[in-house]
Amino acid sequence: MPMIMPPEWAPQDWIWIGFPHLADEWPGWLEPAQEQMADFASAVAESGQAVRLLVRDEANEARARSLVSSKVTLERRVYGDVWLRDTGPLVVHETDGSRTARRFGFNGWGGKYLMPGDMEIGAELARDAGLAITATPMILEGGAVDGDGTGLVATTEQCLLNPNRNPAMSRGEIEAQLAAQLGFTRVLWLGDGLINDHTDGHVDNLARFVAPNCLVVPEPTGKDDPNAAIYADAAARAEAFGVDVVRIPSPGRIERDGRVEPASYVNFAITSHLVVVPTFGSPHDADGVAAIAALFPDRDTIGLPGEAVLAGGGGFHCASQQMPT
């Protein structure tokens, strides 16, 4: 078998989730963000999958324990942001079927958000899980790539070709590293990510694979949907590449204090028994969750409020990283 990073729908042993602890990252939203992340962790744990919820200190641990199911395991770790999709280990299956971890360089999403522990947490989690680690200096966050398990990966030019990541690397050199490190031999380059996405356009907020060669892309809802042109461009690029595209509703225009928020149902987390979709108090929430549920007939799908988590810059998928079986 070829070396490959398994798709998210492959069997998982457990999932790591980060628990919010920095009031500066969630001004006025920290407590509800903690509650929403706890609800996410509890739902996955109650579905029958092991959950390792990272907590920062004793007070953080006590707060988390008061909110989560008894089935959730708490691990005290040093980390800044909760976005383990980006700072956690990327686990690959080697040619002999064994699991190893890949650690890319991390520079705080282009130098914007550098916090103590975020550059080390991925290697720490991998080491404590008993995984051998291969390190490479290329800057890459896990939310910037989404694979289908066959060697096909989707990403965005806005992020991977951004000069704040790897200014000395060409598109071809980046593609070569994705193949060498993660087994991605075919790269679907989408354009921009969502407006005001703190990550410079991570693909996991724009388009996700749900089966081999099958990509979910939102379609705009309402004439004022701020990402209508971005969705159309992503769908057109994917179809031109030969990828099957499924359209699902977007949340429409979501604002906070007059600013457009990068709200997306595409930031769903796929776990062994459950798919968790963030909702935002939009009139399209039910339709978005139902559309995603139809794509995963082998799993339950639920929507959970995620607007407080989004206030810190991400969603349930961003805050989690799975350990493939």
SULFEN-V881024 format. One line per field, one symbol per residue. phi: phi as a letter, one per 20 degrees, with the letter a starting at -180 (. if undefined). A space follows every 50 residues. Layout:
phi->???
This chain:
phi->.ffbefffefgceacecedfbdffecgncffffffffffffffffffodf cdeecebfffffffffdeffeeeececebdfeefgedffeedeffenfdc ddcefccmlmnecdcgnfedffffffffenefdddcfgfbdffecbddnd oecdbcfgefeffedcfedegfffffffffecmeecdeeeeeeffmffem ngffddbcfcagmcdecfdfcnfdffdgfffffffffffffnefddecfe fnedcclmdfeefbffefdedfcbdddfccmefegfffffffgfecfecf ccdcgcfffffeobbffgecbedff
